[in-house]
């Protein structure tokens, strides 16, 4: 039963009533203007052009991701009219499975040095609505590793200049790129990842696999010089970006890049690669969350099973908390009584 508030023993003048009404109306308008709704399903999926950077050979790398405005609903959109990148498409390596919320810098497209003023257009259609992202080499869209880190809240949202020369993690998945098995069988995946420059370093100061030391890291990337400051403690805390924050430290997760994710089981459970900011979620953006220590040898072993036949693309995502490196494995799953 609803309770009504009825004032007693109060006297109002007409002027006071007008002021009260106007004040209340302004409050309601302000509250309405600031209201933000969260939806579990039924909302649009938007492709995102994240920006580009130049390569040494004159070509450029474009970065794409997406925003699924739903918190629970995931989508499977086959390559075609509803999931198309043009010109040159429809298939240019984009995902067909879409997790909830923000999935930034998820894949790249390399364009030639004569790309000029042309555009790449990624089109997604879901829940009856079509959204497009337009990729171009306009100077306003040029980015660097620090920009990527800032956009994903890397290094706890730090804006320090050292992140401009950050090297992405090394990553290699052992074994063939094509695997076959039957429904219910277990596939063992071994991914080896390392952080060659230890940028950004773990806050607890513990070593990360793959760190070669400042001199070796600088030699491996002469166009991005390194100094001892990369690993030395710094008492100065630089400005912090206003965004969802992720702690520093090497980590690796598997995702379903193409295929029906709900019928795929990973063991152990994989840390989320999408920005789940809800408390106590298995996500680096979730408070409170401490990045687990990586294996000492940099080797992550994961077991995968499939409950339905089909073709799946699994993607290993290695991150140092600011930049990402990917490696894919295609798995063809036959029915229980079928042929591999």
C-alpha positions as CSV (number, residue, x, y, z in Angstrom):
1,X,0.0,0.0,0.0
2,X,1.4,3.4,-1.0
3,X,1.7,6.1,1.7
4,X,0.8,9.6,0.9
5,X,2.5,12.5,2.7
6,X,0.1,15.1,3.8
7,X,1.5,18.1,5.6
8,X,-0.4,19.2,8.7
9,X,-0.3,22.5,10.6
10,X,1.4,24.3,7.7
11,X,0.2,27.6,6.1
12,X,1.3,28.6,2.6
13,X,1.1,32.0,0.9
14,X,0.3,32.1,-2.8
15,X,3.9,33.4,-3.5
16,X,5.4,30.6,-1.5
17,X,3.4,28.1,-3.5
18,X,4.7,29.5,-6.8
19,X,8.3,29.4,-5.5
20,X,7.8,25.9,-4.2
21,X,6.3,24.7,-7.5
22,X,9.1,26.3,-9.6
23,X,11.8,24.9,-7.3
24,X,10.2,21.4,-7.4
25,X,9.9,21.6,-11.2
26,X,13.5,22.6,-11.6
27,X,14.5,19.7,-9.4
28,X,12.5,17.2,-11.4
29,X,13.9,18.6,-14.7
30,X,17.4,18.3,-13.3
31,X,16.9,14.8,-12.0
32,X,15.3,13.8,-15.4
33,X,18.2,15.3,-17.4
34,X,20.8,13.4,-15.3
35,X,18.9,10.0,-15.3
36,X,20.9,7.2,-16.9
37,X,19.1,3.9,-17.6
38,X,20.8,0.5,-17.7
39,X,19.2,-2.2,-19.9
40,X,19.8,-6.0,-19.8
41,X,18.5,-6.5,-23.4
42,X,16.7,-5.1,-26.3
43,X,19.1,-2.2,-26.9
44,X,21.4,-1.3,-29.9
45,X,24.9,-2.5,-30.7
46,X,27.2,0.2,-32.0
47,X,30.5,-0.4,-33.9
48,X,33.3,2.0,-32.9
49,X,36.2,3.4,-34.8
50,X,38.9,3.9,-32.2
51,X,41.5,5.6,-34.3
52,X,44.7,4.9,-36.2
53,X,48.5,5.1,-36.1
54,X,51.2,5.1,-38.8
55,X,53.5,2.2,-39.5
56,X,57.1,2.3,-40.5
57,X,56.4,1.2,-44.1
58,X,54.0,4.1,-44.7
59,X,50.8,2.0,-44.2
60,X,48.4,2.6,-41.3
61,X,46.7,0.5,-38.7
62,X,43.1,1.2,-37.9
63,X,41.6,0.1,-34.6
64,X,37.9,-0.9,-34.1
65,X,35.8,-2.1,-31.2
66,X,32.1,-1.8,-30.2
67,X,29.6,-0.8,-27.6
68,X,26.8,-3.2,-26.7
69,X,24.5,-1.1,-24.7
70,X,23.0,-4.2,-23.0
71,X,24.4,-5.6,-19.8
72,X,23.3,-9.2,-20.4
73,X,22.3,-9.7,-24.0
74,X,25.0,-11.0,-26.3
75,X,24.7,-11.2,-30.1
76,X,25.8,-13.6,-32.9
77,X,25.9,-11.7,-36.2
78,X,27.3,-13.7,-39.2
79,X,29.4,-12.0,-41.7
80,X,27.2,-10.4,-44.3
81,X,24.8,-7.5,-44.8
82,X,24.2,-7.2,-41.0
83,X,28.0,-7.4,-40.2
84,X,29.9,-5.8,-43.1
85,X,33.0,-3.8,-43.6
86,X,33.4,-2.0,-46.9
87,X,35.1,-1.4,-49.2
88,X,36.8,-4.7,-49.6
89,X,34.5,-6.7,-47.3
90,X,32.3,-8.0,-46.0
91,X,34.8,-10.0,-44.0
92,X,37.8,-8.0,-42.8
93,X,38.5,-9.9,-39.6
94,X,35.7,-8.5,-37.4
95,X,34.0,-10.5,-34.6
96,X,30.7,-12.3,-35.1
97,X,30.1,-12.8,-31.4
98,X,29.4,-9.7,-29.4
99,X,29.8,-9.6,-25.6
100,X,28.0,-7.0,-23.4
101,X,29.1,-3.4,-22.9
102,X,32.3,-1.7,-24.2
103,X,34.8,-3.9,-26.0
104,X,37.5,-1.4,-27.1
105,X,40.4,-1.9,-29.6
106,X,39.2,-5.4,-30.4
107,X,40.7,-5.8,-33.9
108,X,42.7,-3.9,-36.4
109,X,42.7,-3.4,-40.2
110,X,45.9,-2.4,-42.0
111,X,45.4,0.0,-44.9
112,X,48.0,0.8,-47.6
113,X,50.0,4.1,-47.7
114,X,47.9,5.3,-50.6
115,X,44.7,5.0,-48.6
116,X,44.4,8.8,-48.7
117,X,41.0,10.3,-47.8
118,X,39.0,7.1,-48.3
119,X,36.9,5.5,-45.5
120,X,36.2,2.1,-44.1
121,X,32.6,1.6,-43.0
122,X,31.6,-1.1,-40.5
123,X,27.9,-1.7,-40.5
124,X,26.1,-3.7,-37.7
125,X,22.4,-4.4,-37.6
126,X,20.7,-5.8,-34.5
127,X,17.4,-5.5,-32.7
128,X,16.0,-3.8,-35.9
129,X,18.5,-0.9,-35.8
130,X,21.5,-0.3,-38.1
131,X,24.6,1.4,-36.7
132,X,27.8,2.4,-38.7
133,X,31.3,3.3,-37.8
134,X,33.5,5.3,-40.2
135,X,37.3,4.8,-40.2
136,X,39.5,7.3,-41.8
137,X,43.1,8.7,-41.6
138,X,42.0,12.1,-40.5
139,X,44.7,13.6,-38.2
140,X,42.1,14.1,-35.4
141,X,41.8,10.3,-35.1
142,X,45.6,9.6,-34.9
143,X,46.4,7.8,-31.6
144,X,49.4,6.4,-29.7
145,X,49.8,3.8,-27.0
146,X,49.1,6.4,-24.3
147,X,45.8,7.2,-25.9
148,X,44.8,3.5,-26.0
149,X,45.8,3.2,-22.3
150,X,43.7,6.3,-21.4
151,X,40.7,5.0,-23.3
152,X,40.7,1.7,-21.4
153,X,41.5,3.2,-18.0
154,X,44.9,1.4,-18.1
155,X,47.5,1.7,-15.4
156,X,44.7,2.7,-13.0
157,X,43.8,5.6,-15.3
158,X,47.3,7.1,-15.3
159,X,48.2,9.7,-17.9
160,X,52.0,9.5,-17.5
161,X,54.1,10.1,-20.6
162,X,56.0,6.8,-20.2
163,X,52.9,5.0,-21.5
164,X,53.5,6.6,-25.0
165,X,56.4,4.2,-25.5
166,X,54.7,1.1,-24.1
167,X,55.3,-2.1,-26.0
168,X,52.3,-4.5,-26.3
169,X,52.7,-7.9,-24.7
170,X,54.3,-10.8,-26.6
171,X,51.9,-13.6,-27.3
172,X,52.0,-17.0,-29.0
173,X,49.5,-19.9,-28.9
174,X,51.3,-23.2,-29.1
175,X,50.2,-25.7,-31.8
176,X,48.3,-25.4,-35.1
177,X,45.9,-22.6,-35.9
178,X,43.3,-25.1,-36.9
179,X,42.0,-27.7,-34.4
180,X,39.3,-30.4,-34.7
181,X,37.4,-32.4,-32.1
182,X,33.9,-33.7,-31.2
183,X,31.2,-32.3,-29.0
184,X,32.0,-33.0,-25.4
185,X,35.7,-33.6,-25.9
186,X,38.3,-31.4,-24.2
187,X,40.7,-29.1,-26.1
188,X,43.8,-28.0,-24.2
189,X,45.1,-24.6,-25.2
190,X,48.5,-23.3,-24.2
191,X,49.2,-19.6,-24.6
192,X,52.6,-18.0,-23.8
193,X,52.6,-14.3,-23.0
194,X,55.2,-11.9,-21.7
195,X,55.7,-8.2,-21.1
196,X,59.0,-7.2,-22.7
197,X,59.3,-3.8,-21.2
198,X,57.4,-4.2,-17.9
199,X,55.4,-1.1,-18.7
200,X,53.1,-0.5,-16.8
201,X,54.7,-2.4,-13.9
202,X,52.6,-4.3,-11.3
203,X,51.9,-2.1,-8.3
204,X,53.2,-4.9,-6.0
205,X,56.6,-4.8,-7.8
206,X,56.5,-8.6,-8.5
207,X,58.3,-9.7,-11.7
208,X,56.4,-10.3,-14.9
209,X,57.3,-13.0,-17.4
210,X,59.0,-11.9,-20.6
211,X,60.6,-8.8,-19.2
212,X,64.0,-8.5,-20.9
213,X,65.3,-5.5,-18.9
214,X,65.4,-1.9,-20.1
215,X,68.4,-2.2,-22.4
216,X,67.1,-5.3,-24.2
217,X,63.6,-3.8,-24.5
218,X,65.1,-0.6,-26.1
219,X,67.2,-2.7,-28.5
220,X,64.1,-4.7,-29.6
221,X,62.2,-1.5,-30.5
222,X,64.8,1.1,-31.5
223,X,62.0,3.5,-32.6
224,X,60.7,3.5,-29.0
225,X,63.6,4.1,-26.7
226,X,63.5,2.8,-23.1
227,X,65.2,3.9,-20.0
228,X,65.7,2.6,-16.5
229,X,62.8,4.8,-15.4
230,X,60.5,2.2,-16.9
231,X,61.0,-0.1,-13.8
232,X,62.2,2.4,-11.2
233,X,59.7,3.4,-8.5
234,X,58.3,6.9,-9.0
235,X,57.0,8.9,-6.0
236,X,55.2,11.3,-8.3
237,X,51.6,10.3,-9.1
238,X,50.7,11.7,-12.5
239,X,47.2,12.9,-13.4
240,X,44.5,10.2,-13.7
241,X,41.9,9.9,-16.5
242,X,38.2,10.1,-15.6
243,X,37.2,6.7,-16.9
244,X,36.7,3.1,-15.7
245,X,40.1,2.0,-14.4
246,X,42.0,-1.2,-14.8
247,X,45.1,-2.1,-12.8
248,X,48.5,-2.7,-14.4
249,X,50.0,-6.2,-14.8
250,X,50.2,-8.9,-17.4
251,X,47.1,-11.0,-17.9
252,X,45.6,-13.4,-20.5
253,X,42.0,-14.4,-21.3
254,X,40.3,-16.5,-24.0
255,X,37.1,-15.2,-25.6
256,X,34.8,-16.6,-28.3
257,X,35.5,-14.3,-31.2
258,X,33.3,-16.1,-33.7
259,X,30.7,-18.7,-32.8
260,X,28.1,-19.3,-30.1
261,X,29.8,-18.4,-26.8
262,X,27.0,-19.8,-24.6
263,X,27.9,-23.4,-25.6
264,X,31.6,-23.0,-25.0
265,X,33.1,-23.6,-21.5
266,X,36.6,-22.5,-20.5
267,X,38.4,-24.0,-17.5
268,X,39.5,-22.1,-15.5
269,X,36.9,-19.4,-15.8
270,X,38.3,-16.5,-17.9
271,X,38.7,-13.0,-16.7
272,X,36.5,-10.7,-18.7
273,X,37.9,-8.6,-21.5
274,X,34.9,-6.3,-21.7
275,X,34.5,-3.4,-19.3
276,X,32.2,-5.0,-16.6
277,X,32.3,-2.3,-13.9
278,X,29.9,-4.0,-11.5
279,X,31.3,-4.8,-8.1
280,X,32.8,-8.2,-7.6
281,X,32.6,-9.1,-11.3
282,X,35.4,-11.2,-12.8
283,X,36.8,-8.2,-14.5
284,X,39.9,-5.9,-14.3
285,X,37.5,-2.9,-14.3
286,X,35.5,-4.2,-11.4
287,X,36.0,-3.0,-7.8
288,X,37.5,-4.5,-5.8
289,X,39.7,-6.5,-8.2
290,X,43.4,-7.4,-8.0
291,X,45.1,-8.6,-11.1
292,X,46.2,-12.2,-10.5
293,X,49.9,-13.0,-10.6
294,X,50.8,-14.4,-14.0
295,X,52.4,-17.9,-14.2
296,X,56.2,-17.6,-13.6
297,X,56.9,-19.2,-17.0
298,X,54.3,-17.0,-18.8
299,X,52.4,-20.1,-19.8
300,X,48.6,-20.1,-19.5
301,X,46.9,-23.5,-19.9
302,X,43.2,-23.5,-20.6
303,X,40.8,-26.4,-21.3
304,X,37.8,-25.8,-23.6
305,X,34.7,-27.9,-24.3
306,X,31.9,-27.4,-26.8
307,X,28.3,-28.5,-26.4
308,X,27.3,-27.9,-30.0
309,X,28.9,-28.7,-33.3
310,X,30.1,-25.9,-35.5
311,X,33.1,-23.7,-36.4
312,X,34.5,-21.5,-33.7
313,X,37.2,-18.9,-33.6
314,X,38.7,-18.5,-30.1
315,X,40.9,-15.5,-29.4
316,X,43.6,-15.2,-26.8
317,X,43.8,-11.7,-25.4
318,X,47.0,-10.7,-23.7
319,X,47.2,-7.4,-22.0
320,X,49.6,-5.5,-19.8
321,X,46.7,-3.4,-18.5
322,X,47.1,-0.7,-21.2
323,X,47.7,-2.4,-24.6
324,X,46.5,-5.7,-26.1
325,X,47.9,-8.5,-28.3
326,X,45.7,-11.2,-29.9
327,X,46.2,-14.7,-31.3
328,X,43.4,-16.8,-32.8
329,X,42.7,-20.5,-33.1
330,X,39.9,-21.9,-35.3
331,X,38.2,-25.0,-33.9
332,X,35.9,-27.2,-36.0
333,X,33.6,-29.2,-33.7
334,X,31.8,-32.3,-35.1
335,X,28.8,-34.0,-33.7
336,X,29.4,-36.8,-31.2
337,X,28.8,-39.5,-33.8
338,X,30.4,-37.5,-36.6
339,X,33.9,-37.3,-38.2
340,X,36.5,-34.8,-37.0
